[in-house]
Amino acid sequence: MFPEDPKDLELGEEAEELLSHWPLSEKSPAEWDELAARIDARIKITELGSTPDYLLDAPIFEEQDVQRRSHPRMKRPSAGSLAALAKASLATPGAADAVHSEDTEREALARSLLSLAVKARAETQDSGTAQQRSPETEQRSPGGYSSGSAQSSGSAQSSGSAQSSDSAQSSSAVLSGLVNGPSMQFLAARQAPATSAEPPIASAVAVVSEATSPKPGSSLSSKSERGMWFGIAFGLLGMAAAGVMYITSTQHSAPAASAIAMADGATARTAAAEPATPVPPDPTPAGALVNIEEVPLAEAAPAPLATLPKAALPKDAALARHPAAAARPSTRAPAAAAPSPAAAADTPASAAPPAGPSEPGMMMADSHSSLPDHPSSGAVQAAVGTVMGAARACVAGQSAASRATVSFGSDGKVQSVAVAGPAQGTNAEPCLRNALSGARVQPFARAAYSVNLTVRPQ
Amino acid sequence: MSGTDRELVDRAREGDGEAFGVIVRRYQKRIYRLAVHLLRDAAEAEDVTQDTFVRAYGALDRFDGRSEPFTWMYRIAVNLSLNAIRSRKAKRTATTPDDPRIEGLLIERRATHADPAAQTADHQMALVLCDGLDQLSETLRTTLILVSVDGLSHAEAAEVLGCPEGTVAWRVHEARRKLKTFMDDRGYAERTLLGGG
């Protein structure tokens, strides 16, 4: 602890004597008594507890104070934050140098390995295209192949193979580089020549590897940063894979879509070829006659089909949309029956050649079996509700209610209206016919469907 | 009135003014001596001596008895002296003729030594020694004064300074080493090796 012998540190007899018995100008006893009396006088006016605490603490010397100010206590990282501790340790110059040197060594190794792979790849391309090769390259290439890593030997084995297989091997090399390390990816992406036949995944990996590679002068300083880069890399890989799957599925689904369009057109042609002759009401099923009064009438219910202007619904287009509309749930028939402009444009009746029943499109479009047998009561209510206001206006002023039987055809239009009761034979009858003829329901399979209505005056 | 320091402190804490007066008269010379060596000024040392006892009385309610009363008062005196030094407008870099340490030495030597040459030599050595002490850092100087000049043991000095005894020993050793180097550089090595004279 003390290198010198204490004897060697003695200052000499005189100096030691002076130190240990340093004479001071002694006060006389009276002076000491006077000093003590002054102290006693001050003590009498002093209260207990008046002394500040710092006078009772251990003395702090000037150099200790300077030392504390020049070396402030290290700021503690937040409690429980191992990442903060790791960053603090990396912040020290030694640790930063160690990490940097490790990255530099890894990058140097990756560079050496990939330079061999690139040389082998270039020579392989030369041999594949049968171009002139220098003797130096011929002499050097075997050694390069054998001394390279698995990637370089993989490229060497592809000598003379097709360009696509070469590109696939390049992609696998890049992918393996992704596994091996960031610097490997970076160099693989930069040094491997890109080909047009390269799959999108490989190019995505190249982009990602370039983004995740350490730039010159920078280093991945923390584990969380690396994790973030790997997360971005895998996210981009996933996006690329999704893009490939989407393109593939689009190519497969394109013929099916054209077949559906063809079927729609055939259906339209078939419907247009049918004669629009009125179908007599179906007399047999009594249940087919629905008394609209028994069901609460929803006058406010919208009927998109009825509210649409007739000009917006070309006859052929309206007919062409029937099969598609019938394929949807019947309860939402009015909304589902909305015309598809694309389908209508794709199926012009004039441009469609007459098709025989043996065509497969016609077979697919023969969808009468998929139509509902008759319109639902809700659809009938909605259709009648749209015209009931006008019908009641026709019988205004009359004392009793009139009855009307409305027959819908399979296309959903009103085929006939029979009026009975007080309005029959009066001016109200044609008014009622005209008003009730505006009702529309969804197409159905049955030839006709009739409903009985009671029209009460307002 | 007599009694141990602890008894006197207890009585003073209970309101006995005379008991604390006994303590004042028992320790005022030592406190003053310490203050003179720390402050190198007689008037300031006298003020610090008064303040030390007044402050000690004002803190009697916080004296827990774990240390001796005189070391407790020594600590107050050191703190007051350091405050006085820091409150000075100018630092004293050299020993002046009116330094109470030199003045006391001259008075004492004049009485014991008749040879003026010896008196001058002692005076020169005292000046160098004072300069050497004043060149030390505040820590080393205070520790050396407490141990070598005032005669406190390492344990007592450690109690006054609030540090381990080993620290006190190291400070004393370091202060002596520097002081010896200082004196050797000024030609006092031979006299030291020869044992003085």
Interface residues (C-beta under 8 A of the other chain):
Chain A: M1 F2 E4 P6 L9 E10 L11 G12 E13 E14 A15 L18 L19 S20 W22 P23 L24 S25 E26 W32 L35 A36 R38 I39 D40 R42 I43 K44 T46 E47 L48 G49 S50 T51 D53 Y54 L55 L56 D57 A58 P59 F61 E62 E63 Q64
Chain B: R13 G17 F20 G21 V24 R25 Q28 K29 Y32 R33 V36 H37 A42 E46 T49 Q50 F53 V54 R55 A56 Y57 G58 A59 L60 D61 R62 W72 R75 I76 V78 N79 L80 L82 R86 P100 R101 E103 G104 L105 I107 E108 R109 D122 M125 A126 L129 S137 E138 T139 T142 S148 V149 G151 L161 G162 C163 G166 A169 W170 H173 R176 R177 L179 K180 M183 Y188 R191 T192 G195 G196 G197
